Amino acid sequence: MKMQHLWAVTRNEFYHITRDPGTLALMTVGPLLLMIMLVYALTADVKNVPIAVVNLAANSASNGLIQQVQANGVVKVTQTLAEVQAATPLLERGEIRAVLVIPNGYGNPLNFVTRKLPTLQIIVDGTEPMSAEHVLDAIYTASEADLRTLVTDTLSKIPGIDVSQFNDPVKIETETRYNPTLSNVIDFYPGLTAVVLSLPGVALALALAREKELGTLEQLVAMPVDKLSLLLGKIAPYMFFGMVDTLLLVAIGRFVYNVPFQGNLLGYAIFSFFFLFSNMALGLLISVLLGSQQLAMVVAFLVFFFPSFFLSGVFFPLKIMPAVVQLELQFLPVTHYVTVSKAMYLQGTPLTDLWFDFLALLVVGVGILGLSMVLFRKKVA
């Protein structure tokens, strides 16, 4: 690869982008307008949400409560912890979405007689308000039903006590982390960034498909420029605009929608760079396989936007999807970007703790680019 060839192709591509008002608008204004429209336009059943339990009572009554909480299928106890502090790293890694703390004395008949009900505690991850609200409702409903049963069974055996007069509400303390108000905007804005940043990849796919239709791409190939310089030169301007959009979206989220950004901006920019690189490789692959601009537009929409909306975890948690689907989604760049974006925006998770998603994104991006280069050589040979 020769740097002068790379620079020449890059400069030429910048010229074409700035000269075409439609492409320039798609690269600059398009992502911002799309984000604003999606925020105002958007606000599945939640099943088997993983939670942890800190069972300080450790008796038959508390064990019965745990079974009751899981009975409706909304939550699933995947961890049993000895102390509340052990839940913090699990919440930060997304292994659990809530913690139920059952206090000492739960189920003690003396508490029912003296009307000193035990206070349950729920710590919930607010980065997914849909899951959080369902978890809180499910635990509260199950706890109330379980406690009413315990009271009835216990006090009905004591002469002179009217169980029907026992109307004290269940006491539950809740703590919502990372998104205390359970704001939907704070929830889906970081994920929507992945949807919006798909536009540069779409623009690249359409631009290259148009050049193939017009025959100008073959003219470039005939020039004394090596294939790698040609392809990277084509990609570079779209990467530049994508990085500008990334920083603008962070600023809009912070100052327009009050979406906090807790992570390291440099680390987020590095991950965004590789995400855009993967999208460029995907757009290049679409343009290589398809010779029609219209067909490339349809395929680009299906490849970029459909998975981004419905299968990446923006609106529906990945953990509620079937295991086979979760495995397949690991091959999509957008899946890893949504995970990292939410973690860095809301939890301030450092990039070093997200190494799996970073490595997966890098492997997927390089693999797609390699495949595109192989097919590109065959197509133009």
C-alpha positions as CSV (number, residue, x, y, z in Angstrom):
1,M,0.0,0.0,0.0
2,K,1.4,3.4,-1.0
3,M,0.4,6.5,1.0
4,Q,0.3,8.8,-2.0
5,H,-2.3,6.4,-3.6
6,L,-4.3,6.3,-0.5
7,W,-4.3,10.1,-0.1
8,A,-5.2,10.6,-3.8
9,V,-8.2,8.3,-3.6
10,T,-9.3,9.8,-0.2
11,R,-9.1,13.3,-1.6
12,N,-11.1,12.4,-4.7
13,E,-13.8,10.7,-2.5
14,F,-14.0,13.8,-0.3
15,Y,-14.5,15.9,-3.4
16,H,-17.4,13.6,-4.7
17,I,-19.1,13.7,-1.3
18,T,-19.0,17.4,-0.9
19,R,-20.1,18.0,-4.5
20,D,-23.2,15.7,-4.1
21,P,-25.7,17.5,-1.8
22,G,-27.7,14.3,-1.2
23,T,-24.7,12.3,0.0
24,L,-23.3,15.2,2.0
25,A,-26.7,15.6,3.8
26,L,-26.9,11.9,4.5
27,M,-23.5,12.0,6.1
28,T,-23.9,15.1,8.2
29,V,-27.4,16.3,8.8
30,G,-29.0,12.8,8.3
31,P,-27.8,11.2,11.5
32,L,-28.8,14.1,13.7
33,L,-32.3,14.4,12.2
34,L,-32.8,10.7,12.4
35,M,-31.8,10.6,16.1
36,I,-34.2,13.5,17.0
37,M,-37.1,11.8,15.1
38,L,-36.4,8.4,16.8
39,V,-36.3,10.0,20.2
40,Y,-39.7,11.6,19.8
41,A,-41.3,8.7,17.9
42,L,-40.3,5.7,20.1
43,T,-41.0,5.2,23.7
44,A,-42.5,-8.0,24.1
45,D,-43.1,-9.4,27.0
46,V,-40.3,-9.4,29.6
47,K,-39.5,-13.0,30.7
48,N,-36.7,-14.6,32.7
49,V,-35.0,-11.4,33.7
50,P,-31.9,-12.6,35.7
51,I,-31.8,-11.4,39.3
52,A,-29.8,-12.2,42.4
53,V,-31.1,-12.9,45.9
54,V,-29.5,-12.1,49.3
55,N,-31.4,-14.4,51.6
56,L,-30.5,-13.2,55.1
57,A,-33.4,-15.0,56.7
58,A,-32.4,-18.4,55.3
59,N,-35.6,-20.2,56.4
60,S,-38.6,-21.9,54.9
61,A,-40.5,-18.7,54.6
62,S,-37.8,-16.9,52.7
63,N,-37.3,-19.9,50.4
64,G,-41.0,-19.9,49.7
65,L,-40.8,-16.2,48.8
66,I,-38.1,-16.9,46.3
67,Q,-40.2,-19.5,44.6
68,Q,-43.2,-17.2,44.6
69,V,-41.2,-14.4,43.0
70,Q,-40.2,-16.7,40.2
71,A,-43.7,-18.2,39.7
72,N,-44.9,-15.8,37.0
73,G,-41.8,-16.2,34.9
74,V,-40.9,-12.5,34.8
75,V,-37.8,-13.0,36.8
76,K,-35.4,-15.9,37.3
77,V,-33.0,-16.2,40.2
78,T,-29.6,-16.9,38.7
79,Q,-27.4,-15.9,41.7
80,T,-27.5,-16.4,45.4
81,L,-25.3,-14.0,47.3
82,A,-24.1,-13.7,50.8
83,E,-24.0,-9.9,50.9
84,V,-25.4,-7.0,49.0
85,Q,-22.0,-5.6,48.0
86,A,-21.3,-8.7,45.9
87,A,-24.1,-7.6,43.5
88,T,-22.4,-4.5,42.2
89,P,-20.0,-6.1,39.7
90,L,-22.7,-8.4,38.5
91,L,-25.0,-5.4,37.8
92,E,-22.2,-3.6,36.0
93,R,-21.4,-6.5,33.8
94,G,-25.1,-7.0,33.0
95,E,-25.2,-10.6,34.5
96,I,-28.2,-9.6,36.6
97,R,-30.8,-6.9,36.4
98,A,-31.9,-6.7,40.0
99,V,-31.1,-7.8,43.6
100,L,-33.7,-8.9,46.1
101,V,-32.6,-8.7,49.7
102,I,-34.7,-10.7,52.2
103,P,-34.1,-9.4,55.8
104,N,-33.6,-11.4,58.9
105,G,-36.8,-12.3,60.6
106,Y,-38.8,-12.8,57.5
107,G,-41.6,-15.2,58.3
108,N,-41.2,-14.8,62.1
109,P,-44.7,-15.2,63.6
110,L,-43.8,-12.7,66.4
111,N,-43.5,-9.9,63.8
112,F,-47.0,-10.6,62.5
113,V,-48.5,-10.5,66.0
114,T,-46.7,-7.2,66.8
115,R,-47.4,-5.9,63.3
116,K,-43.7,-5.3,62.6
117,L,-43.5,-6.4,59.0
118,P,-40.1,-7.1,57.6
119,T,-38.8,-4.6,55.0
120,L,-37.7,-6.1,51.7
121,Q,-35.1,-4.3,49.6
122,I,-34.8,-4.3,45.8
123,I,-31.8,-2.9,43.9
124,V,-32.6,-2.7,40.2
125,D,-30.6,-1.8,37.1
126,G,-32.3,1.2,35.5
127,T,-30.4,1.0,32.2
128,E,-33.4,-1.0,30.8
129,P,-36.5,0.6,32.2
130,M,-38.8,-1.9,30.6
131,S,-37.1,-4.8,32.5
132,A,-36.8,-2.7,35.7
133,E,-40.5,-1.8,35.8
134,H,-41.6,-5.4,35.2
135,V,-39.1,-6.7,37.8
136,L,-40.3,-4.2,40.5
137,D,-44.0,-5.0,39.8
138,A,-43.4,-8.8,39.7
139,I,-41.5,-8.8,43.0
140,Y,-43.9,-6.5,44.8
141,T,-46.9,-8.5,43.7
142,A,-45.3,-11.8,44.6
143,S,-44.1,-10.5,48.0
144,E,-47.5,-9.1,48.9
145,A,-49.2,-12.3,48.0
146,D,-46.6,-14.4,49.9
147,L,-46.8,-12.2,53.0
148,R,-50.6,-12.3,53.0
149,T,-50.5,-16.0,52.9
150,L,-48.0,-16.2,55.8
151,V,-50.0,-13.8,57.9
152,T,-53.3,-15.7,57.3
153,D,-51.7,-19.1,58.0
154,T,-50.0,-17.9,61.1
155,L,-52.5,-15.6,62.8
156,S,-55.5,-17.8,62.0
157,K,-54.1,-20.4,64.4
158,I,-54.1,-17.8,67.3
159,P,-57.4,-17.5,69.1
160,G,-58.9,-14.0,69.4
161,I,-57.1,-12.5,66.4
162,D,-59.2,-11.3,63.4
163,V,-57.0,-11.9,60.4
164,S,-59.3,-9.7,58.2
165,Q,-58.2,-6.6,60.1
166,F,-54.6,-7.1,59.0
167,N,-54.3,-4.6,56.2
168,D,-50.7,-3.3,56.6
169,P,-49.0,-2.8,53.3
170,V,-45.9,-4.7,52.3
171,K,-42.7,-2.6,53.0
172,I,-40.3,-2.6,50.1
173,E,-37.3,-0.2,49.8
174,T,-36.2,0.3,46.2
175,E,-32.9,1.6,44.8
176,T,-32.6,2.2,41.1
177,R,-29.0,2.4,39.8
178,Y,-27.6,4.1,36.6
179,N,-31.0,5.5,35.5
180,P,-32.8,6.5,38.8
181,T,-35.9,8.0,37.0
182,L,-36.3,5.0,34.6
183,S,-36.3,7.6,31.8
184,N,-37.0,5.9,28.4
185,V,-34.8,8.5,26.7
186,I,-31.8,7.8,28.9
187,D,-32.4,4.1,28.2
188,F,-32.6,4.0,24.5
189,Y,-30.5,7.0,23.4
190,P,-27.1,5.2,23.7
191,G,-28.4,2.2,21.7
192,L,-30.0,4.5,19.1
193,T,-26.5,5.9,18.5
194,A,-25.7,2.5,16.8
195,V,-28.7,2.8,14.5
196,V,-27.9,6.4,13.5
197,L,-24.2,5.6,12.9
198,S,-25.3,3.0,10.3
199,L,-26.0,5.8,7.9
200,P,-22.4,6.2,6.8
201,G,-22.2,2.5,5.9
202,V,-25.4,2.8,3.9
203,A,-24.0,5.9,2.1
204,L,-20.9,4.0,1.2
205,A,-22.8,1.0,-0.1
206,L,-25.0,3.2,-2.3
207,A,-22.1,5.4,-3.5
208,L,-20.0,2.3,-4.6
209,A,-23.1,0.7,-6.2
210,R,-23.7,3.9,-8.2
211,E,-20.1,4.0,-9.3
212,K,-20.4,0.4,-10.5
213,E,-23.5,1.3,-12.5
214,L,-21.8,4.2,-14.1
215,G,-18.6,2.3,-14.8
216,T,-16.4,4.8,-12.9
217,L,-15.2,2.2,-10.4
218,E,-13.7,0.1,-13.1
219,Q,-11.8,3.2,-14.3
220,L,-10.3,3.6,-10.9
221,V,-9.3,0.0,-10.7
222,A,-7.5,0.4,-14.1
223,M,-5.4,3.1,-12.6
224,P,-2.0,2.2,-11.0
225,V,-3.4,2.1,-7.5
226,D,-3.2,-1.0,-5.4
227,K,-6.6,-2.5,-4.2
228,L,-6.0,-1.9,-0.5
229,S,-5.3,1.8,-1.1
230,L,-8.3,2.1,-3.3
231,L,-10.7,0.5,-0.8
232,L,-9.3,2.3,2.3
233,G,-9.3,5.6,0.4
234,K,-13.0,5.0,-0.4
235,I,-13.8,4.2,3.2
236,A,-11.7,7.0,4.9
237,P,-14.1,10.0,4.2
238,Y,-17.1,8.1,5.5
239,M,-15.1,7.2,8.6
240,F,-14.3,10.8,9.1
241,F,-17.9,12.0,8.9
242,G,-19.0,9.1,11.1
243,M,-16.5,10.1,13.8
244,V,-17.8,13.7,13.7
245,D,-21.3,12.4,14.0
246,T,-20.3,10.3,17.0
247,L,-19.1,13.3,18.9
248,L,-22.1,15.4,17.9
249,L,-24.5,12.7,19.1
250,V,-22.7,12.6,22.5
251,A,-23.1,16.4,22.7
252,I,-26.8,16.3,21.7
253,G,-27.6,13.6,24.2
254,R,-25.9,15.5,27.0
255,F,-27.1,19.0,26.3
256,V,-30.4,18.5,24.6
257,Y,-31.9,15.3,26.2
258,N,-29.9,15.3,29.5
259,V,-28.5,11.8,28.8
260,P,-25.4,11.4,31.1
261,F,-22.2,10.2,29.7
262,Q,-20.3,8.5,32.5
263,G,-17.5,6.8,30.5
264,N,-14.2,7.8,29.0
265,L,-14.8,9.8,25.8
266,L,-11.5,8.7,24.2
267,G,-12.3,5.0,24.9
268,Y,-15.8,5.5,23.4
269,A,-14.3,7.2,20.4
270,I,-11.9,4.3,19.8
271,F,-14.7,1.8,20.0
272,S,-16.9,3.9,17.7
273,F,-14.0,4.0,15.2
274,F,-13.9,0.2,15.0
275,F,-17.7,0.0,14.8
276,L,-17.7,2.4,11.9
277,F,-14.9,0.4,10.3
278,S,-17.0,-2.7,10.6
279,N,-20.0,-0.9,9.1
280,M,-17.8,0.4,6.2
281,A,-16.7,-3.2,5.5
282,L,-20.3,-4.4,5.5
283,G,-21.3,-1.6,3.2
284,L,-18.4,-2.5,0.9
285,L,-19.4,-6.1,0.9
286,I,-23.0,-5.1,-0.1
287,S,-21.7,-2.9,-3.0
288,V,-19.4,-5.7,-4.2
289,L,-22.1,-8.3,-4.2
290,L,-24.8,-6.1,-5.8
291,G,-24.5,-4.2,-9.0
292,S,-27.8,-2.2,-8.7
293,Q,-28.1,0.9,-6.6
294,Q,-31.8,0.3,-5.9
295,L,-31.1,-3.3,-4.8
296,A,-28.2,-2.1,-2.7
297,M,-30.5,0.3,-1.0
298,V,-33.0,-2.4,-0.1
299,V,-30.3,-4.8,1.1
300,A,-28.6,-2.1,3.1
301,F,-31.8,-1.2,4.9
302,L,-32.4,-4.9,5.8
303,V,-28.8,-5.5,6.9
304,F,-28.2,-2.2,8.8
305,F,-31.5,-1.0,10.2
306,F,-33.7,-4.1,10.8
307,P,-31.1,-5.8,13.2
308,S,-30.3,-2.5,14.8
309,F,-33.9,-1.8,15.7
310,F,-35.2,-5.2,16.8
311,L,-32.2,-7.5,17.4
312,S,-29.4,-5.5,19.0
313,G,-30.8,-4.8,22.4
314,V,-31.8,-1.2,21.8
315,F,-35.5,-1.7,22.8
316,F,-35.7,-5.4,23.8
317,P,-33.1,-6.9,26.2
318,L,-30.9,-9.6,24.5
319,K,-31.3,-11.9,27.5
320,I,-35.0,-12.4,26.9
321,M,-34.2,-13.8,23.4
322,P,-33.6,-17.5,22.6
323,A,-30.1,-18.7,23.2
324,V,-29.6,-19.5,19.5
325,V,-30.6,-16.0,18.5
326,Q,-28.3,-14.5,21.1
327,L,-25.4,-16.6,19.6
328,E,-26.2,-15.5,16.0
329,L,-26.3,-11.8,17.1
330,Q,-22.7,-12.0,18.2
331,F,-21.8,-11.8,14.5
332,L,-23.4,-8.4,14.1
333,P,-21.3,-5.4,14.8
334,V,-24.3,-3.4,16.1
335,T,-24.9,-5.9,18.9
336,H,-21.5,-5.2,20.5
337,Y,-21.8,-1.5,19.9
338,V,-25.1,-1.3,21.7
339,T,-23.8,-3.2,24.7
340,V,-20.7,-1.0,25.0
341,S,-22.5,2.2,24.3
342,K,-25.0,1.6,27.1
343,A,-22.3,0.5,29.5
344,M,-20.1,3.5,28.9
345,Y,-22.9,6.0,28.7
346,L,-24.8,5.0,31.9
347,Q,-22.4,3.0,34.0
348,G,-19.0,4.5,33.1
349,T,-17.6,1.1,32.4
350,P,-14.0,1.3,31.2
351,L,-13.1,-0.1,27.8
352,T,-10.8,-2.6,29.4
353,D,-13.8,-4.3,31.0
354,L,-15.5,-4.6,27.6
355,W,-12.6,-6.4,26.0
356,F,-14.9,-9.2,24.6
357,D,-17.1,-6.9,22.7
358,F,-14.1,-4.9,21.4
359,L,-12.3,-8.1,20.3
360,A,-15.5,-9.5,18.7
361,L,-16.1,-6.2,16.8
362,L,-12.5,-6.2,15.6
363,V,-12.6,-9.8,14.4
364,V,-16.0,-9.3,12.6
365,G,-14.8,-6.1,11.0
366,V,-11.5,-7.5,9.7
367,G,-13.3,-10.7,8.6
368,I,-15.9,-8.8,6.6
369,L,-13.3,-6.5,5.0
370,G,-11.1,-9.5,4.1
371,L,-14.1,-11.2,2.4
372,S,-15.0,-7.9,0.6
373,M,-11.4,-7.6,-0.7
374,V,-11.4,-11.2,-2.0
375,L,-14.8,-10.8,-3.8
376,F,-13.8,-7.3,-5.0
377,R,-10.7,-8.7,-6.8
378,K,-12.9,-11.5,-8.4
379,K,-15.5,-9.0,-9.5
380,V,-13.1,-6.6,-11.2
381,A,-10.8,-9.3,-12.6
